Amino acid sequence: MSTFAELGLPTPLVAALAGQGVTEPFPIQAATLPHTLAGRDVLGRGRTGSGKTYGFVLPVLARLAAGPTRRKPGRPRALILAPTRELATQIEASILPLAKPLGLRVTTIFGGVSANPQITRLRDGVDIVVACPGRLADHMRSGHVKLDAIEITVLDEADHMADLGFLPEVRRIMDATPSRGQRMLFSATLDNGVDVLVKRFMNDPITHSVDSAQSPVSTMEHHVLHLEETHRLPVLVDLTAAPGRTLVFTRTKSRAKALTRKLVASGVPAVELHGNLGQNARTRNLEAFSSGTARTLVATDIAARGIHVDDVRLVIHADPPVEHKAYLHRSGRTARAGASGTVVTLMTDAQVRDVRDLARKAGIKPTTTQLGPGHPLLAELAPGERTFSKAPAVDNRPKKVSATGAAPGSGGRGRRGGAAAPKENRGGQRSRANGQARREEPNRTAKPESGRRASGGGRRGTAAGGAAKGHGRAGGAAGERRTGSSGGAAAFSSGSRAGARRPR
């Protein structure tokens, strides 16, 4: 296989990659780099985890570093559009260590957070903007950013943007960029209106298809566990109490919230990720999962695309998805970049036909086993000693009221018994960014930012999870949680009530 230098990447960028431990290109990078570095429009298709991010990040950095143009206030030189805040943040994280040695500035723009810091950074001048369509469109309308100096535009996960209804805003944004600029589109699939973008905005693009979404991942094992509904939670607790990171998917926000609470109550350090959380809480919970403070992340499909956390050993479909593409993207959070992983789907009698059709359309042949709690297969799917917190996450016993009027350990503000609840948890999540609120998720799953409405919404106790900094460790490592404590995962459980997208 060719090296990055042989593919034409400039020496400073090759050195910066080596500093990140990246020395060999992935197939999609090797296929597209000769053309993207030459300035051609490129259409790249590859399944999740195939290395698409570096496929467009590297030519963007190479072109900007070599160009004579200098950054100007409010006029970035490159634009990368992404469908979700989490994906935009991870793209920025991939760019930053490579951009710094080249003297290039990068920033993210998305909703759910205050617009003022974004406006300041734009005014100071940046080279690369990684943005979600909604908030970027807002800044364009208010005149804080102009796209007439854009030299290279990238659409990442274009099919997902189409799924989420962002195409009208994407078209308006693309219309504001110079037609002579280079354009790249990377996606796991090329349907759902993506062809409209290709015909309208791309000039004689070269198409590279590597590891399509339907191609099997040889290092990924697929299992279907046929069980009774009453056995769903005990089986989940068994699997998630094993060592390593586990990502659990549910169909709805209320299900994610309720399941997180139940896992925490069972002694499993878990945090949640869904659209009812404020942006700060989403960031904290994802950081808790990435750092290992919380071993389990319970999420809606907001985490199915673009979220890359190293060493996710197990993906569990607690609720089988409706579409096979959702199954593939969810499952793609494990077995990334050649690593191995296991995917487990929980299925009841009523779901047999749906799961069978799902597997057929996804092109997989899972191993199906009828089982209940304690079955030996569970130890094979998630090997290792099961560990639980010493104290229950929720103490439902009557609590004595102290002289301060707060129950011991109830999270009374500033008292030794528990840390104060984060502000976004009190009063129905008061934190608002410029009075905006975020869009709801399609089909009751988490929809990404729109830029129109910032974080907020959601019931008391949903935002902090176990990851609130300064309010206890996220999720609480095993053995650290105290009865009645509001810190860590206990805060997540006691403060909430049950309701009804990466290698570089």
C-alpha positions as CSV (number, residue, x, y, z in Angstrom):
1,M,0.0,0.0,0.0
2,S,1.2,3.5,-0.7
3,T,2.3,5.8,2.1
4,F,0.9,9.3,2.7
5,A,4.0,10.8,1.2
6,E,3.7,8.7,-1.9
7,L,0.1,9.8,-2.3
8,G,1.3,13.4,-2.4
9,L,0.7,14.7,1.1
10,P,3.1,17.5,2.0
11,T,6.0,16.6,4.4
12,P,4.8,18.8,7.4
13,L,1.4,17.1,7.3
14,V,3.0,13.6,7.0
15,A,5.1,14.5,10.1
16,A,2.0,15.8,12.0
17,L,0.2,12.5,11.2
18,A,3.1,10.5,12.4
19,G,3.0,12.5,15.6
20,Q,-0.6,11.2,16.0
21,G,0.5,7.6,15.4
22,V,-1.0,7.5,11.9
23,T,1.5,6.2,9.3
24,E,-0.6,4.2,6.8
25,P,-3.7,5.3,4.9
26,F,-7.0,3.5,5.0
27,P,-8.3,2.2,1.7
28,I,-10.7,5.1,1.1
29,Q,-7.9,7.6,1.9
30,A,-5.5,5.9,-0.5
31,A,-8.2,5.9,-3.2
32,T,-9.3,9.5,-2.9
33,L,-6.2,11.5,-1.9
34,P,-4.5,11.6,-5.3
35,H,-7.7,13.2,-6.7
36,T,-8.6,15.5,-3.8
37,L,-5.0,16.8,-3.5
38,A,-5.2,17.6,-7.2
39,G,-8.2,19.7,-6.6
40,R,-10.8,17.4,-8.2
41,D,-14.4,17.1,-6.9
42,V,-14.7,13.7,-5.2
43,L,-17.6,11.6,-4.2
44,G,-16.5,9.1,-1.5
45,R,-18.6,6.3,-0.2
46,G,-17.6,4.0,2.7
47,R,-19.2,2.4,5.6
48,T,-19.0,3.9,9.1
49,G,-15.6,3.3,10.5
50,S,-13.8,3.2,7.2
51,G,-11.7,6.3,7.7
52,K,-13.6,8.9,5.8
53,T,-12.7,11.7,8.1
54,Y,-9.1,11.8,7.3
55,G,-10.1,11.3,3.6
56,F,-11.4,14.9,3.5
57,V,-9.5,16.5,6.4
58,L,-6.0,15.9,4.9
59,P,-6.7,17.5,1.5
60,V,-8.4,20.5,3.2
61,L,-5.3,21.1,5.4
62,A,-2.9,20.5,2.5
63,R,-4.6,22.9,0.2
64,L,-5.0,25.7,2.8
65,A,-1.4,25.3,4.0
66,A,-0.1,25.6,0.5
67,G,-2.3,28.5,-0.6
68,P,-1.2,32.1,-0.6
69,T,-4.5,33.4,0.8
70,R,-4.6,34.5,4.4
71,R,-7.6,34.3,6.7
72,K,-9.9,37.3,7.0
73,P,-12.4,38.3,9.7
74,G,-15.8,36.6,9.1
75,R,-14.6,34.9,5.9
76,P,-13.4,31.3,6.4
77,R,-11.4,29.5,3.7
78,A,-12.8,26.0,4.1
79,L,-16.2,24.7,5.2
80,I,-17.1,21.2,6.5
81,L,-20.8,20.5,7.0
82,A,-21.8,17.8,9.5
83,P,-25.3,16.7,10.5
84,T,-24.8,16.6,14.3
85,R,-23.0,18.5,17.0
86,E,-21.1,15.4,18.2
87,L,-19.8,14.7,14.7
88,A,-18.8,18.3,14.2
89,T,-16.9,18.2,17.5
90,Q,-15.1,14.9,16.6
91,I,-14.1,16.3,13.2
92,E,-12.6,19.3,14.9
93,A,-10.7,17.0,17.3
94,S,-9.2,15.2,14.2
95,I,-8.2,18.5,12.6
96,L,-6.7,20.4,15.6
97,P,-3.5,18.5,16.2
98,L,-2.8,18.6,12.4
99,A,-3.8,22.2,11.8
100,K,-1.7,23.7,14.7
101,P,1.7,22.9,13.2
102,L,0.5,24.4,9.9
103,G,-0.6,27.6,11.5
104,L,-4.2,27.1,10.6
105,R,-7.2,27.9,12.8
106,V,-10.3,25.8,13.1
107,T,-13.6,26.3,14.9
108,T,-17.0,24.6,15.3
109,I,-20.4,26.2,14.8
110,F,-23.6,24.5,16.0
111,G,-26.6,25.2,18.1
112,G,-27.3,24.3,21.7
113,V,-24.6,26.6,23.0
114,S,-24.2,30.4,23.1
115,A,-23.6,32.0,19.7
116,N,-21.4,34.8,21.1
117,P,-18.1,32.8,21.4
118,Q,-18.7,31.6,17.8
119,I,-19.3,35.1,16.6
120,T,-16.1,36.3,18.3
121,R,-14.0,33.5,16.8
122,L,-15.4,34.3,13.3
123,R,-14.6,37.9,13.8
124,D,-11.0,37.1,14.8
125,G,-10.6,35.0,11.7
126,V,-10.5,31.3,11.1
127,D,-9.3,29.1,8.2
128,I,-11.7,26.1,8.7
129,V,-15.3,26.1,9.9
130,V,-16.8,22.8,10.9
131,A,-20.5,23.5,11.1
132,C,-24.0,22.1,11.5
133,P,-26.4,23.7,8.9
134,G,-28.9,25.3,11.2
135,R,-26.6,27.6,13.3
136,L,-24.4,28.3,10.3
137,A,-27.4,29.5,8.4
138,D,-28.3,31.8,11.4
139,H,-24.8,33.4,11.3
140,M,-25.1,33.9,7.6
141,R,-28.5,35.7,8.0
142,S,-27.1,37.9,10.7
143,G,-24.0,38.8,8.7
144,H,-21.5,37.3,11.1
145,V,-20.0,35.0,8.4
146,K,-19.7,35.2,4.6
147,L,-18.8,32.2,2.5
148,D,-17.5,34.0,-0.6
149,A,-13.9,33.1,0.3
150,I,-14.5,29.4,0.7
151,E,-11.9,27.5,-1.4
152,I,-13.0,23.9,-0.5
153,T,-16.3,22.6,0.8
154,V,-17.0,19.2,2.4
155,L,-20.3,17.5,3.1
156,D,-19.9,14.7,5.6
157,E,-22.6,12.1,6.2
158,A,-24.6,13.8,3.5
159,D,-27.3,11.0,3.5
160,H,-27.9,11.6,7.2
161,M,-28.4,15.3,6.6
162,A,-31.0,14.4,4.0
163,D,-32.6,12.0,6.4
164,L,-32.9,14.9,9.0
165,G,-34.4,17.3,6.5
166,F,-31.4,19.6,6.2
167,L,-31.2,19.6,2.4
168,P,-32.9,23.0,1.9
169,E,-30.5,24.7,4.3
170,V,-27.6,22.8,2.8
171,R,-28.5,24.0,-0.7
172,R,-28.7,27.6,0.5
173,I,-25.3,27.3,2.2
174,M,-23.7,25.7,-0.9
175,D,-25.2,28.4,-3.1
176,A,-23.3,31.0,-1.0
177,T,-19.9,29.3,-1.7
178,P,-18.0,30.1,-4.9
179,S,-19.0,27.7,-7.7
180,R,-15.3,27.4,-8.8
181,G,-14.3,26.0,-5.4
182,Q,-13.4,22.4,-4.8
183,R,-16.2,20.2,-3.3
184,M,-16.1,16.8,-1.7
185,L,-19.0,14.7,-0.5
186,F,-18.5,11.7,1.8
187,S,-21.2,9.4,2.9
188,A,-22.0,5.8,3.9
189,T,-24.7,5.7,1.3
190,L,-25.6,7.9,-1.7
191,D,-29.4,7.8,-1.6
192,N,-32.1,10.0,0.1
193,G,-31.6,13.0,-2.1
194,V,-27.8,13.0,-2.1
195,D,-27.8,12.7,-5.8
196,V,-29.6,16.0,-6.0
197,L,-26.7,17.7,-4.3
198,V,-24.2,15.9,-6.5
199,K,-25.9,17.0,-9.7
200,R,-26.3,20.6,-8.6
201,F,-23.0,21.4,-6.9
202,M,-20.3,19.0,-8.0
203,N,-18.3,19.4,-11.2
204,D,-17.5,16.1,-12.9
205,P,-16.9,14.3,-9.6
206,I,-14.7,11.2,-9.3
207,T,-16.6,8.5,-7.4
208,H,-14.8,6.2,-5.0
209,S,-16.7,3.5,-3.2
210,V,-14.8,1.5,-0.6
211,D,-16.4,-0.7,1.9
212,S,-20.0,0.1,1.2
213,A,-22.6,0.1,4.0
214,Q,-23.8,-3.4,3.0
215,S,-20.3,-5.0,3.0
216,P,-19.8,-7.3,6.0
217,V,-17.3,-6.5,8.7
218,S,-15.3,-9.6,9.3
219,T,-14.2,-8.6,12.8
220,M,-17.8,-8.0,14.0
221,E,-19.9,-10.8,15.5
222,H,-23.7,-10.5,15.4
223,H,-25.9,-12.2,17.9
224,V,-29.7,-12.1,18.5
225,L,-30.9,-13.0,22.0
226,H,-34.4,-14.3,22.0
227,L,-35.8,-13.7,25.4
228,E,-38.9,-12.9,27.5
229,E,-39.7,-9.2,28.0
230,T,-39.3,-9.6,31.8
231,H,-35.7,-10.9,31.2
232,R,-34.6,-7.9,29.1
233,L,-33.3,-5.8,32.0
234,P,-31.5,-8.7,33.9
235,V,-29.8,-9.7,30.7
236,L,-28.8,-6.1,30.0
237,V,-27.4,-5.7,33.5
238,D,-25.4,-8.9,33.1
239,L,-23.9,-7.7,29.8
240,T,-23.1,-4.1,30.9
241,A,-21.6,-5.1,34.2
242,A,-18.7,-6.8,32.4
243,P,-15.4,-5.0,31.9
244,G,-15.1,-2.6,28.9
245,R,-17.3,-0.1,27.2
246,T,-20.8,-0.9,26.1
247,L,-23.1,1.2,23.9
248,V,-26.8,0.5,24.3
249,F,-29.3,1.8,21.8
250,T,-33.0,2.5,22.4
251,R,-35.6,3.8,20.0
252,T,-36.8,6.8,22.0
253,K,-35.5,9.5,24.4
254,S,-37.8,8.4,27.2
255,R,-36.6,4.8,26.8
256,A,-33.0,5.9,27.0
257,K,-33.6,7.9,30.1
258,A,-35.6,5.2,31.8
259,L,-33.1,2.4,31.0
260,T,-30.2,4.5,32.2
261,R,-31.9,5.0,35.5
262,K,-32.6,1.2,35.8
263,L,-29.0,0.3,35.0
264,V,-27.7,2.8,37.6
265,A,-30.1,1.5,40.2
266,S,-28.8,-2.0,39.5
267,G,-25.2,-0.9,40.1
268,V,-24.0,-0.3,36.6
269,P,-22.3,3.1,36.0
270,A,-24.2,4.4,33.0
271,V,-24.9,7.8,31.4
272,E,-27.4,8.7,28.7
273,L,-27.2,10.6,25.4
274,H,-30.3,11.9,23.7
275,G,-32.0,15.0,22.4
276,N,-33.6,16.0,25.7
277,L,-30.3,16.8,27.2
278,G,-28.7,20.2,27.1
279,Q,-25.5,20.5,25.1
280,N,-23.3,20.7,28.1
281,A,-24.8,17.6,29.6
282,R,-24.4,15.7,26.2
283,T,-20.7,16.7,26.2
284,R,-20.1,15.7,29.8
285,N,-21.8,12.4,29.4
286,L,-19.9,11.6,26.2
287,E,-16.7,12.5,27.9
288,A,-17.5,10.3,30.9
289,F,-18.1,7.4,28.5
290,S,-14.9,8.1,26.5
291,S,-12.8,8.4,29.7
292,G,-14.2,5.2,31.2
293,T,-15.7,6.9,34.2
294,A,-19.0,5.5,33.0
295,R,-18.7,2.1,31.3
296,T,-22.1,2.2,29.6
297,L,-23.7,4.8,27.3
298,V,-27.4,4.4,26.7
299,A,-28.3,6.4,23.6
300,T,-30.8,7.0,20.9
301,D,-29.8,7.1,17.2
302,I,-28.0,10.4,17.9
303,A,-25.0,8.2,18.7
304,A,-25.4,6.0,15.7
305,R,-23.6,8.3,13.2
306,G,-20.2,9.9,13.6
307,I,-19.6,9.1,17.3
308,H,-16.2,7.5,17.6
309,V,-15.1,6.2,21.0
310,D,-12.1,3.9,21.2
311,D,-12.5,0.3,22.3
312,V,-16.3,-0.1,22.4
313,R,-16.3,-3.8,22.8
314,L,-20.1,-4.4,22.7
315,V,-23.0,-2.7,21.0
316,I,-26.5,-3.8,22.3
317,H,-29.7,-3.0,20.4
318,A,-32.0,-3.0,23.5
319,D,-34.7,-1.9,21.0
320,P,-34.2,-3.3,17.5
321,P,-34.1,-0.4,15.0
322,V,-36.8,0.0,12.4
323,E,-34.4,0.4,9.4
324,H,-31.5,-1.8,8.4
325,K,-29.4,1.3,7.8
326,A,-29.8,2.3,11.4
327,Y,-28.7,-1.2,12.5
328,L,-25.5,-0.9,10.4
329,H,-24.7,2.6,11.7
330,R,-25.4,1.7,15.3
331,S,-23.4,-1.5,15.0
332,G,-20.5,0.4,13.4
333,R,-19.6,2.0,16.8
334,T,-17.7,-1.2,17.4
335,A,-15.2,-3.1,15.3
336,R,-13.8,0.1,13.9
337,A,-10.5,0.4,12.0
338,G,-9.9,-3.3,12.0
339,A,-10.7,-3.9,15.7
340,S,-13.0,-6.7,16.7
341,G,-16.4,-6.2,18.4
342,T,-19.7,-7.9,19.2
343,V,-23.2,-6.7,18.3
344,V,-26.2,-8.1,20.3
345,T,-29.9,-7.5,19.5
346,L,-32.5,-8.3,22.2
347,M,-35.6,-9.8,20.6
348,T,-38.9,-10.8,22.1
349,D,-41.5,-13.1,20.6
350,A,-43.4,-10.2,19.1
351,Q,-40.2,-8.9,17.3
352,V,-39.1,-12.1,15.6
353,R,-40.4,-11.3,12.2
354,D,-39.1,-7.7,12.3
355,V,-35.7,-8.7,13.4
356,R,-35.5,-11.4,10.7
357,D,-36.3,-8.9,8.0
358,L,-33.9,-6.4,9.5
359,A,-31.0,-8.9,9.4
360,R,-31.8,-9.9,5.8
361,K,-31.8,-6.3,4.6
362,A,-28.7,-5.5,6.5
363,G,-26.9,-8.5,4.8
364,I,-26.0,-10.2,8.1
365,K,-26.5,-13.7,9.4
366,P,-26.6,-13.4,13.2
367,T,-26.4,-16.3,15.6
368,T,-29.8,-16.6,17.4
369,T,-30.0,-18.0,20.9
370,Q,-33.1,-18.4,23.1
371,L,-32.0,-17.6,26.7
372,G,-32.7,-16.1,30.0
373,P,-30.7,-14.6,32.9
374,G,-27.6,-16.6,33.8
375,H,-27.2,-18.3,30.4
376,P,-23.5,-19.2,29.7
377,L,-23.6,-17.4,26.4
378,L,-23.7,-14.0,28.2
379,A,-20.3,-14.6,29.7
380,E,-19.0,-15.4,26.3
381,L,-20.5,-12.3,24.7
382,A,-19.2,-10.1,27.5
383,P,-16.3,-11.9,29.2
384,G,-14.9,-10.9,32.5
385,E,-15.9,-10.5,36.1
386,R,-19.1,-8.6,36.7
387,T,-18.7,-5.6,39.0
388,F,-21.4,-3.5,40.6
389,S,-21.4,-0.4,42.8
390,K,-21.5,-1.2,46.5
391,A,-24.6,0.9,47.2
392,P,-27.9,1.0,45.3
393,A,-28.2,4.0,43.0
394,V,-31.6,4.9,44.3
395,D,-32.5,4.8,47.9
396,N,-36.3,4.6,48.2
397,R,-36.3,4.4,51.9
398,P,-37.9,7.3,53.8
399,K,-35.3,10.0,54.5
400,K,-35.0,12.0,57.7
401,V,-35.3,15.7,57.1
402,S,-32.3,17.7,58.5
403,A,-32.4,21.0,60.2
404,T,-31.8,22.7,56.9
405,G,-35.0,21.2,55.5
406,A,-33.1,18.9,53.1
407,A,-33.0,15.1,53.3
408,P,-29.5,13.8,54.0
409,G,-27.8,13.0,50.8
410,S,-30.6,14.4,48.8
411,G,-28.6,16.9,46.9
412,G,-29.3,19.8,49.3
413,R,-27.4,22.7,47.9
414,G,-24.0,23.1,49.4
415,R,-24.4,20.5,52.2
416,R,-22.1,17.7,52.9
417,G,-24.8,15.1,52.1
418,G,-24.7,15.8,48.4
419,A,-23.6,18.2,45.8
420,A,-25.9,20.8,44.4
421,A,-27.7,19.8,41.3
422,P,-26.3,21.4,38.1
423,K,-28.2,24.5,37.0
424,E,-29.6,22.9,33.9
425,N,-31.2,20.3,36.1
426,R,-33.2,22.7,38.3
427,G,-36.4,24.2,37.3
428,G,-36.7,22.1,34.1
429,Q,-33.3,22.9,32.7
430,R,-33.2,26.7,32.8
431,S,-30.0,27.0,30.8
432,R,-30.8,28.6,27.4
433,A,-28.5,29.9,24.7
434,N,-29.9,33.2,23.4
435,G,-33.4,32.0,24.3
436,Q,-33.2,29.3,21.6
437,A,-34.3,25.7,21.9
438,R,-33.2,22.7,20.0
439,R,-35.2,20.8,17.4
440,E,-36.8,17.6,18.4
441,E,-35.6,14.3,17.1
442,P,-37.4,12.6,14.1
443,N,-39.4,9.6,15.0
444,R,-38.7,10.4,18.7
445,T,-35.1,9.7,18.4
446,A,-32.5,12.4,18.9
447,K,-32.4,14.9,16.1
448,P,-29.2,17.0,15.8
449,E,-28.9,20.7,16.3
450,S,-30.7,23.0,14.0
451,G,-29.2,26.2,15.3
452,R,-32.6,27.7,15.8
453,R,-33.1,26.6,19.4
454,A,-30.5,25.9,21.9
455,S,-30.4,23.3,24.6
456,G,-33.0,23.2,27.2
457,G,-36.2,21.3,27.4
458,G,-36.3,18.1,29.2
459,R,-37.4,17.2,32.7
460,R,-35.7,17.7,35.9
461,G,-32.6,15.7,36.4
462,T,-32.1,14.7,32.8
463,A,-29.2,16.9,31.9
464,A,-26.4,16.1,34.3
465,G,-26.4,12.4,34.2
466,G,-23.5,11.1,36.2
467,A,-21.0,13.2,34.4
468,A,-21.5,16.7,35.8
469,K,-18.1,18.1,36.7
470,G,-17.9,19.3,40.3
471,H,-21.0,17.3,41.2
472,G,-19.6,13.8,41.6
473,R,-17.8,11.5,39.2
474,A,-19.7,10.5,36.1
475,G,-21.5,7.2,36.5
476,G,-19.4,6.5,39.6
477,A,-16.7,3.9,39.3
478,A,-17.5,0.6,40.9
479,G,-17.4,0.8,44.7
480,E,-17.3,4.6,44.8
481,R,-20.9,5.4,45.2
482,R,-22.5,6.1,48.6
483,T,-26.1,5.5,49.6
484,G,-28.1,8.6,49.1
485,S,-25.3,10.5,47.4
486,S,-26.3,12.9,44.6
487,G,-22.9,12.7,43.0
488,G,-22.0,10.3,40.1
489,A,-24.5,8.0,38.7
490,A,-26.8,8.2,41.7
491,A,-27.6,11.8,40.8
492,F,-28.5,10.6,37.4
493,S,-30.9,8.1,38.7
494,S,-32.4,9.9,41.7
495,G,-32.8,13.2,39.9
496,S,-34.6,11.7,36.8
497,R,-38.0,10.1,36.3
498,A,-38.7,7.4,33.7
499,G,-40.7,8.6,30.7
500,A,-43.5,6.7,28.9
501,R,-22.9,8.1,13.7
502,R,-14.8,7.0,14.1
503,P,-11.5,6.3,12.8
504,R,-9.8,9.3,11.2
